[in-house]
Each structure stands twice: as structure tokens, then as C-alpha cells.
Amino acid sequence: MSELAILGGSKIRTEPYPVWPVWDQRDIDAVTEVIKSGRWGGYPFPGPKTAELARKFAEMQGGGYAVPMVNGTITMEVALRAANIGWGDEVIVPAYTFQATASAPMAAGAIPVIVDVDPNSYCLDPKAVERAITPKTRAIIPVHLGSNMADMDALMALAEKHNLIVIEDCAHAHGAKWRGQGAGTIGHFGSFSLQSSKILTSGEGGILLCKSAEHAALVASIIDCGRPHALGGGGDDPNGLAAQGGNFRMSELQAALALVGIARFPEQARQREAMAAYMDEALSEVPGVRVLPRDKRHTTRSFYRYIFAVDPETFGVEHDVLCGALDAEGIECWVGYAAMHNYDLFQPQQTRLAVPSAFPQYFDFTSMDLPEATRACEHEAVWLDEAVFRCGPQGVDDAVAALKKIQRNAGELKQAADELRKKLG
Ligand SMILES: Cc1ncc(COP(=O)(O)O)c(C=O)c1O
């Protein structure tokens, strides 16, 4: 009988990791209060809970003007529209991210230009960004991926030099800090998702942090059907519209849930940070595992998933087989996103956005060779669920024990994977 659970052995962890989202009486009371108030939706914008959420979230991140809305994709589209970026413009995005980071520029009418990532952070590589800048480039969307932050010093310097707008995609980075400054408050905009898997959640939802009050007022108009919004406030103006907009308002029920989440957040973040530091140390002793080095400027780590890299040579298998084996041991993990430059959807020559007048011929999209994103997405990255870090040292110990067990039995795992591959042709 094999020692490995995936080949019939017994599991390292038999007890499931704790579920997400967490909730208690406070959530029930908050939703009940909104239900009884009769003010469930987001109109007129902002409702009292939404206004309170905007204030408290900006406080939590340490700055900016927050505008809550429906999700963390619309946030980026609206930021682009507020910055007057759209048709014919290019927006630089990393190859390693969720599709929303590239879909949002397309929805705004712009062409997403997908560039490679830094192998140490898996976030945008500033050198690759610089090479991709053309006269049509208007914005950069760095993604603070998993448990890391993009090099905001280098990216902001590039943005300043080339007069570009920076929209931080902080869907994974609530509470994270760079040189003590909150994620999402460094660029011109910070986009946050409150979708149910995220570490601050209202089921669905998003918040856009704006550096300038002028942008915040315009954003509020865009998400509220174009109604004019004065700086720091809202209201109907019967005389007309301030922007072309739609209904992307957050409901009061969602805002109420997010407010309870904010109250709970600091203790959860403290626990995650402590357990992630413990994990960094424990993993550094496992051969074939590369802990992504933490940039010293990333002063507070607050993460969505913990990402590390495995060496397929040492383990004898690629990350997908390793994740299958880890999962069978009871360790919740994932191989991560596919490399975006391989998606058909994002090949500019295949979209109607790339009509000849808008398509810059000097940019050869057909030969996108992004080795670091390819290595991460297809061979080496492993994403551990946040729940692994929410049940004390035992949660981490189990994950490390499972990796060591797989490592001890690497030969057997490789043989089984090879046989299965042969069988499947
Ligand atoms: C990196 C990243 N950006 C954007 C989003 C989009 O957020 P939402 O699902 O709220 O639209 C997500 C999450 O799902 C994400 O992981």
C-alpha cells in the first residue's frame, strides 16, 4: 500500500479546514437592521450603510476616497472611464492574474497589453512594463497577487515619467501595505473585490479607492446612472447628467455585511500574517520548494492565497499533479490562474477592438513569449487556501507534513502520473 493518499494511503489531515466566509450574530443583526429599515438597495446613492462603508474602508486602507459598487471588475472599468481611457488606448496588465484585469480595459474599449511578471513576486515586472510602453499606452494595472505586492516604487516612477494612470488591482490585498502605505492608495485608483472568496466580503461587491476627490465624484456619477455627485456627497440634479453611467450601485444589505467584515478584519489579518511567517520558515526546509522572497518594502502582508513555487525536477511532477496529491492529503490548494497571454479572448488581433485604425502595427501580439508567467502558470506555482492559515500552527504543520510526504514518495508519484498519462493517451 502506498503512503500517499492519492494512491490509496491515509491522509495527513482528516479534519477539513475552516469554512469561509465566517459569520456570527453580528452579521445577522446587521442585515436584519437593514431589512427593517426598508432601505435595501443602493438608491439614492450613497445609502447610510454604503456611506459608512466608504468612510471606514478608506480609513482601513489609510487614505483615498472610497466608492463602493457592485464588484471588483466594474471598479477597474469605471476607473478607466473616469480617467477618460478607452477606445484605441492601451492598458498594460500582467499575464498572471484573474481574467477581470484584462476584461475591464476591454469593456472600457481599450486594448489590454499583457506583459510578463517578476519570478520573485509573480507580479508585474517593471522592466517588462517599460518595454511595452508605446505612444498609445495610457494606464498600468498592477495586480497584488496572492500574498505579494507589485513593485509600486518602480511602477509609479514609470507612470510619472510617461504620464500614465495606475490602477492597483487589490482584489487579493485588503489591508496590505507597501512602505507603510495601504494597497490601493499609492496609484491613482485602488480596485477591491468583496466577492465571497475574498478576505473582506459582502457576498458580491467592490470598492474603488480614488486618490482625488474629483475622480471620486465622477466615479460616483458613473456608477449611479450618470447622476451628478458633488465632492464627498450625492444627490439628484434634475438639470441633467454628469457622465455616461449605469447602475453599478452596491446595496445597503451588502454594505452592512462588509461593515461587520471590517470590524472582524484586524484580528484575522494578524493571525494570517503570523501563520504565513511561520509557513515561510517551515517551507524553507522542504527541498524543491521555493518560498517567494518577501520584498522588505511590503511592510504588512495581508493576503488572499499564499503562493509558493515547486521545482518539478525535484518533485518529479509538475505543480498540477502535486496539487492533486496535496489535495488528497486534505490540504486545500490550487494551481492558480492560467497564463492570460494564451487566452484566445485576449489576442488583440482576434477582437474587434483591434481594428486597423486602433491596432498599433509596431506591437507584435502574435509572438507573445512570456517565460516567467508561463513557468509559474504551467509548471511551478502552488496556491494554498487562506483557511490553512486560520486554524493555528496545526494548519500549517499539516500542509508542510503533506509536502514532505509527497517529496519522500516523489518517485512513486511520478511513475503513477506517467502511467496515467500513457493510459489517457
Ligand atoms: C485579481 C482579481 N482581480 C479582479 C477580480 C474581480 O473581482 P469580482 O469577482 O468582484 O468582479 C478578482 C476576483 O474575483 C481577482 O482575483
The ligand as an SDF file (V2000), in Angstrom:
LIG
                    3D

 16 16  0  0  0  0  0  0  0  0999 V2000
   -7.0520   39.6310   -9.2520 C   0  0  0  0  0  0  0  0  0  0  0  0
   -8.5380   39.8330   -9.3720 C   0  0  0  0  0  0  0  0  0  0  0  0
   -8.9910   40.9360   -9.9950 N   0  0  0  0  0  0  0  0  0  0  0  0
  -10.3000   41.1780  -10.1200 C   0  0  0  0  0  0  0  0  0  0  0  0
  -11.2350   40.3000   -9.6150 C   0  0  0  0  0  0  0  0  0  0  0  0
  -12.6810   40.5820   -9.8990 C   0  0  0  0  0  0  0  0  0  0  0  0
  -13.4490   40.7300   -8.7900 O   0  0  0  0  0  0  0  0  0  0  0  0
  -15.0370   40.4560   -8.8680 P   0  0  0  0  0  0  0  0  0  0  0  0
  -15.2260   38.9780   -8.9030 O   0  0  0  0  0  0  0  0  0  0  0  0
  -15.5540   41.0830   -7.6170 O   0  0  0  0  0  0  0  0  0  0  0  0
  -15.5320   41.1190  -10.0900 O   0  0  0  0  0  0  0  0  0  0  0  0
  -10.8070   39.1530   -8.9380 C   0  0  0  0  0  0  0  0  0  0  0  0
  -11.7420   38.2110   -8.3140 C   0  0  0  0  0  0  0  0  0  0  0  0
  -12.5050   37.5080   -8.4930 O   0  0  0  0  0  0  0  0  0  0  0  0
   -9.4170   38.9030   -8.8230 C   0  0  0  0  0  0  0  0  0  0  0  0
   -8.9780   37.8090   -8.2170 O   0  0  0  0  0  0  0  0  0  0  0  0
  1  2  1  0
  2  3  1  0
  2 15  2  0
  3  4  2  0
  4  5  1  0
  5  6  1  0
  5 12  2  0
  6  7  1  0
  7  8  1  0
  8  9  2  0
  8 10  1  0
  8 11  1  0
 12 13  1  0
 12 15  1  0
 13 14  2  0
 15 16  1  0
M  END
$$$$
